[in-house]
Amino acid sequence: MSKYKIVEIFDSIEGEGKRSGQLATFVRTTGCNLRCSYCDTLYALSEKNCEYTELTSDEIISRLNPLYRKVTLTGGEPLFHPNIKELISEMCSAGYEVNVETNGSIRVAPFRVADNIFFTIDYKLPCSDMENRMDKDAFLELTKEDVVKFVIGTKEDCDKTIEVVRMLQSHYGNEMPLIYLSAVCGRISHADIVTFMKSHTELSNARIQLQMHKIIWPDIDKGV
């Protein structure tokens, strides 16, 4: 049976995304194939420099909260983890709605193993220093239940966001995935993002998101 390197498993509210404010169990894997300039989970970035526990899928599922029936699989980059498809499949089979948070560098279609799964995929904009690692095909195999997230820090990021949204609209038409916009803390204000949204019809159905967990627990990084 496969084992997975898990940094933490905890219950909390979804701080962002389409389940924002709802209770869920978070499963955080270790390791990531990107190095974003604004990464806020450095403690899960590399298995060489973080603490983790090796757990089987049965052990992980036994720690999921059956009252919520909602799981967010995150990292690091969970799809970078060996044999993660097996864990996703087993969590879905156990009756949990699974949100997979992924960084846009890995195709998601091979991991869509059930109907009770959706992906929150991050398009890395220029300020991340990782845009050249984006797999464009990963953004063209989504459903209207999936989320494309843009973390914005500069005017250049705004311009790129519009470019990518137009590409998505051309590809999906009325079956567009959900679009969420976030601010890089300290680089751009949320008010500036709202102004940006108001000035582009392409964003008429987009949503700005605040990281609620950082508002509720501003001095805590892990386990929230």
N, C-alpha and C positions, 0 to 999 in steps of 0.2 A: 504494500500500500504506500502511495506517495506521501511524503511529508513536505510541509510548507514552512518557510521561515517567516514567522509572524512577529511583528514588533509589538502589536497591542490589539486587544479585542475589548471594546467598551460600548456601553449604551449611552446615547446622547440624542440631542436633537440634530436634524440635518440643518447645518448652518447656511447652506445655499442650495440652489438648484430647484427642480420642480417639486421636491418633497420638503422644501424649506419650512422649518418649524415643526416637522413631524418627528416622532421618536423612531429611532432605528438602532441596529447594532452595527458597529463599524469594525471591519476586519482589515488591518493594515499590514501589508507585506513589506519586506525589506528589499532594497535594491531598485535602482532606476537607471535607465539608459540615457537620460538627459541631465543637464546641469543648468537649470534655469537661473537667471540672474536674481530673481526675487523668491526663490524657493523658501517656503515656510515650514518644511518638514525635513530639515537637514538630518534629523536624528534617524530617518528611515532611508537615507540616500544610498548608503553603501553598507553591505553586510559586514565589511571589514571594520567599520567604525560605529556600529550600533549594536545594541543588545536585542536579541530575538530568541524565540523559542521555536523549536521544530515540532509541529503538530500535524497529526493526520487529519483528513477531512472529517472523520467521525468525531475527533476531539474538538475540532472547530465548530461543527454543527451543534455539538452538545452545549456550547457556550453561547449560542444565539438565543435571543429572547423570543419565546413562542407567543408572547402577548402582542408584540409589534408585527411579527412576520415580515419585517423589512430589514434588508441588509445593504450596507454600502461597502463594496470591496474597493480598497484604495491602497495607496502606497506612499512613497515610491511609485513604481509603475507596476500594477498587478499583472498585466498581460505579458510583462517581461519575465515573470516568474515561471520556472519550469512546471509543466503539468497543471497549470492553473485552470485549464479548460475542464479538467476532471472535477476540481473543487466547485467551480461555477455550476456545473451540471448537477452535482449532488445537492447543493444548496437549493437550486430550483426544484429538484425532485422532492425535497423535503417540504416544499410549499412556501418558500420565502420569495418575496419580490426582491430581485437583486439589481442594485444600481452599481455598475462598474465604472469607476472614474479612471479615465485613461488619457494619455498625454498627446495623442494625435500622431505619434510616430509609428504606430502598429495597426495593421488592418484589424477591424473588429468583427467582420463577417464570420470568420471561423469560430468565434466564441459565442455566437448567438445560438445557444443550444436549446432554448425553450421560449415560450411566449411570455413568461413572467420575469423577463430581464430587459433592462434598458441601459444604454450607455450615455455617460456624460463625458464628451470628448472635447479636449482643450485644444483650440488652435493657437499655437505659440506665435505671438506677434513679435515684431522686431526687437522690442525692448527686452524680451526674454533671452536674446542671443541664441535661440534654438529654432528659429523659423526654418532654417535650411534642413532641419531633421523631420519636417512634417511630411507625412505620407498622404498626398492629396486623395488617393483612392479610398483611404479610410473615411473621408468625409463624404464620399459619394455612394456609400452602402448603408445609410442610416434610414430610420423610419421616423414618422412624425411623433413617436413616443420618446425618441432620443433627444439629447440636449447637446448643442454646440456652444461652448463657452469661450468668450474672448476676455482675456485679462489685459486691460488697457493702461498704458503708462504715459504715452506721448501722442502728439498730433500724428506722427507717422503711423502709430498703432491704429488710430482712428481711420486713417485712409486705407490701411490694409484690411481693417474690419469690413468696411463697405465693399471693397473688392471681393473678399471671400463670400460675404453674404449675397452679393449679386451672382456669383458663381453657383451658390447653393440654390438660389431662386430659379436660375436658368435650368438647373438639373432637376429639381424636385417639383416645381410648380406649386400646386395646392397641397402637396404632401410634405411640406417643409418640416424639418426637425425644429425643435424649439431653440430660440436664440437668447442667450443670457450674456449680459455684459457686467464685468467687474472692474474695479479700480486697483492699480498697484499702489499700495499704501505709501503715501509720502511723495508720489510722483504726479498724481492728478486727483482732482476732487470729484466726488460723486455728482456735485452740481454741474461740473464740466461735462460729465458723461450724459447727464440728462439733456443739457443743451445740445450736445452732439446728436442724441437720439431725435430730438425735436426738429433738427435741421435736415434729416434724411428720411424720406418716405420709405426707404428699404427697411428701416428699423421700426416701422409703425406697430409691428407685433412683437418686437423684442422686449426683453425685461431687464431692468437693472437689478442687481442683487448685492446685498450687503452680507458680509460674513457674520451672521448672527452669533455664532459661537465665540467670536472674538469680542463682540460687544458684551455678551453675558459674562465671559471669563477672560478679561483683557490681559491678565497676568499669568495665564495657564496655557501651555503649548500642547501638552499631551493629554490624551484621555478625555477630550471635549469635542 
